[in-house]
Amino acid sequence: MLINNQNEIVEEMFVSLKEKKLFNIPTGTGKTYIFIALAMKIIERLGKKVIISTSTNQLTKEFHNVAKEHFKVPAEDIKIQIGKSNYLDHSQYLFYRQSGELEEFITNESLEAFDKLAKELDKEQIFLYDFNQVVEYKDIASEQHINELLMKKSSNGDLFESQITFTNHFFLVSSFKNLKKDIFDDYVVLMDETHIIGEVAQVILSKDFSVFSVKIALNRLSKEVSQMEDFIGKEAIKKNIRTLIAATNKIILKHSNVNSLDRTADENKTLSYIEKTKEFAENKATQTLKKQLSKREKMFSREAKIFIKEISNIESIVYSSGKDLKYVNLSYTPSRGYPLLSSFSENPLGFLNRILWQRLQYFVGVSATICPSFQPTEKEKRYALARIGLLGESKEIVFYEKFFPKEKIAIYTPNKDAPDYTSVYDDSFDEENSVYHQYIVNLIHKKHNNKNTIVFCSGYKEAEYLASIYKKLFDDEKVHHANKSQTSSHTLIEFKKSGGVLFATRDYGTGVTLKGELLENIFILRLPYPITNNYKWEMLRKQNMNTFLSSIKNEMLITLMQWLGRLQRTAEDEGSIYLMDKRYFSSPQLKKKIDDILKYYGDIKIDSKAKSKSKEGNIIKTSERECAISELDSLLGL
């Protein structure tokens, strides 16, 4: 069932189960087949139950299907267990669909597309992930609220009782919080996409307050109450709802940040927002409405519960934080820049180490991008372990070579003579006369050779701007762009159907599988330095500026690997990658790091104009720290 290379990996993983090793395995190696073969070996030789955990519900389903169809594992021995909150309640969907309320937030055309899909699916096995893949939101910020309305609420049954359980990281870590320590010997955990587990812990530990979600709930409650027959207290409830709708509108107007992708909420903004939300939570109308809805819980639909939950969250955040912002973070939604306040009860990585790593007896972790290098230094290995919570551990990381022929991928480095980058987010940006963006559009048109192409941009605004220029100049070609009103999965479905050029944002760089002619060109406009407006980066910035700067570089390199890996998913895939960010030349150290990664993914084609002229002094040899500090302001604005 497996090829020789896969059998060797399975054997090496099996003998290292008690060592908690991480395996850096390239894209296309067949991790799904390797993990299921390993699971069967563990059951046969060790007699232990296996949990296979991955990053998305879609991958969970793929693992399950491969086990059932390719390995012929009996149905009674395998089970998907991801928590009922990940499933769509179809009866609840029909209720809101028939009432017409979903059309307030989702286009009717995409709802009709989901109706067709739902007829083909088991109504008890529809994931919210499936729903969100198909529907197009009028504002993506509505997604969380709609999911709250449609998710199942029943219990999930006995935990991890099957011989092989397929789950996601969120459910795994959440469940392990409540398991007794003495049962961990019974399980072997095989973790796919291990590199994101730190982000998962951050989400699990966070309590969020979304004023936008409160506003939606109040608007829907207003309609619901108005349509009810008269009851004692009805007018008082309506009055409190009107008062609070007005209050949420004021908060949104004052505290939203439409440029949220390139701005960080500083401490003053965070404190100001906490004070405003504290006033909202303590408002007499808020507290009275919360009591009114709680007393009449059975009278109202789920909007009432959403309102009560949000108010409880803000009370918890405000009163636990005070002026101590150590575990508090203010960020913004990607659509309209609505404020989102989050708090954490403890450091997520310390939590992960305590709940998971110290308790697991048998474990294997896999990813294609564990380290910021394929020949990492000891420092880079420590960084890779620390970013997933393996604190103070001295674990081995095993690296495997790329299976596919690199000669099929041509990689072009930047041209030094290209126009300097100009940001669409700058106040002084001239939409009519951006020499840089005109150059980019013409180069893409010249180089992509009518082959399906993804262009990684700095954000939604740039993706939309470049797409508009491209359509004007070359209106005979299919052009797509990342859209704030729909998920990346939805946009990719449209791209797969018609092909052409897709101007994408950074979230299109992971979990995307476009084989063969579906994708043959990638253009990377800017090196993918991280957006540093969340808890992790605020903590690093406060603790140690050198670590902060080093981590920015490491995260950029890891993300760059993920983007480069989109192009070659099978041995037959071929195409071209164009790196266009002149910061590639900003220091010899950075250039070498990037070159080492590029050589791993393809055959570097150096433009004659881009060759080093260091003898003439064209490259200034600065230290990595000096380079990072000089660029820091621009990096935080990506």
C-alpha angles and dihedrals in degrees: 000000000000132000120240096263091051092049090052091052092048091052093048091049093048095054091048099051094115093046096064093227125183118221121205101206121176124243113273095028091118101252091171093058092042093053096047092047088049091049092053090049091051092051092048099045104027102026092223131136117251129219115196110195127187140170104260138030090237091060089046089058091047091053090049093049093049091050092050100040106028102030094031093224108178113259091236091060098055132056140171110228115176104138125273091256087075092060127084117239099226095196089053089049091052090049094055092037094055092045089056092233095122089061089068089071107019131050113255091227092060092044089055089051090053091048088059092048093047091058088064096047134078102258090220093052104050112125122212082231088064090050094049091048091062107034126078115218119215084220119013089215086075092065097087093049094048091048089053089055096048105038123107117251103195123113122269099232126226115355122246097337097145124092087246120020120190114206144149128255094251094056093042096054094039091052095045089059088070101038121104114251094234095064096059091089088068095063139066114200119208109189124198120196089018092171093078098052092099091059089049092055089050092055093045093053096045129099112201135200117199115186088191091058089049090051093052091048092050093048092051092044089053091057092043095052092045090056094050124098114257116282134168109282096017095123092047090053091049091050093050091048092052091049093051095045088057090048093051090049090055093049093048092047094051103036107034117110114205090189092056093137093066105030132073123215104239126208094267092053090047093051091046091051093047090054092050094048090046089057089049093049092048094044110124091231091053095051093042094049091047090056093044093053094043092054092050097037095140092054095062136060126239094289089078091055091048091053092048091047093051093049091049089051095051091047089052093047097046098045096042095048106040103165093329104105096178092116100021126096134182115204136158135239114251095235109056101353094253111176118255118190118200134180133190127210091210143352105298095218093050088049091051092050091050098043101037120011099043092048103042114096098183122035145148123186125197135188138147091225110037096136134035087241139036090223098038127189118232088259091055091048090053089049091052091052095044094051090062096043101260088136118183091359123134100208129163121242115207117209126202127197122247111270098207127079107266090200089078091066118070114198120197120200123215125287111237091209093059117114115273117264118264121194121231087210095064115106089229095052112135109213093190097051111032103145090186096055093043088053091049094051094048092047093050091049091049096046106036095072095207090298124134107274139187119202115197109215132186095255147323094293094055093043091054092044095051091045090053092052091046093051092051094050099037107025093162092070130082109250128186132176139190107274127208091213097058140042122259088247091059093049090048091053089057091046091052091052099051106014121203127116122337119196101206141183127229095274089068088066097078134055093011118134114186109159130197116338092000087083127014105148135046125187117193109196098180133020104255101248109174126262101244102201099109140085097270095056095041089055092048093047092053095044104046129350094201091054089045092055094043091050091052089057093045094050090049091054093048092050090046089056090052092051093047090050092062093078105058112046097147136027090257097054118109138166147110136290121201118198106195106173112112090204082084084084096046094105136001090234094055093044091053092050091051093044091054089054094045091052089055093056103038153329111303115227107196115207109230089230090054096056117120117267094185092144088065091049096251092135115057110210104223128162119262091248093051090047092049094048093049091052098039097101093052093045092056089052096059 
